[in-house]
Amino acid sequence: MSAPDAGGPVASADGDSAPDAGDAQHVPDDPPGVTVRDGDERATVEGRRLLAMDRERVEREYLCASGERWGGVWRGVPLAAVLAAAGVDLDGDATHLRVAAAGEYAVCVPVTTALDAHLAVERDGGPLPPDRGPRFLARVDAGKTVKAVRDLELLRLDPGEDPEDYEDLGY
């Protein structure tokens, strides 16, 4: 469930506005950006620009393979807005999005799933540190969320291609 939130007051359950705890948080001087690739084209959405974009409130809970549940109340930029900021115009041919972290971790999700996703920059009222944010949040298994996203790549896979061939899950 998402609700528009551009960083201002957040409506409480009774409809009153309350100051958002994330408004006064420290922002790193030079937060990392996210590079978007579409074929031979590439553009980077700088970290400061990402932090300045309108965000939505996202409540998500994930179940890890270990049985542990984690989640929270996040604020993030809709992934579609990040693609638009990078000048990417989805032409309908893209089938998947490869989401890669600062390390070698990467997942591959259908474009339809990705377009409903967010790059979270805050969790529970505080900013995510650069080594944890932004975080790719979508309606996926916990292992397909990605912390410290640095690269988004649109892919055009043939029907016989396995999206898992484009992943690096570290195991």
Sequence and secondary structure as in RCSB ss.txt:
>XXXX:A:sequence
MSAPDAGGPVASADGDSAPDAGDAQHVPDDPPGVTVRDGDERATVEGRRLLAMDRERVEREYLCASGERWGGVWR
GVPLAAVLAAAGVDLDGDATHLRVAAAGEYAVCVPVTTALDAHLAVERDGGPLPPDRGPRFLARVDAGKTVKAVR
DLELLRLDPGEDPEDYEDLGY
>XXXX:A:secstr
 EEEE SS EE TTS EE  GGGG    SS   EEEEETTEEEEE HHHHHHS EEEEEEEEE TTS EEEEEEE
EEEHHHHHHHTT    S   EEEEEESSS EEEEEHHHHTT EEEEEETTEE  TTT SEEE SS GGG BSSEE
EEEEE   TT  GGGG B   
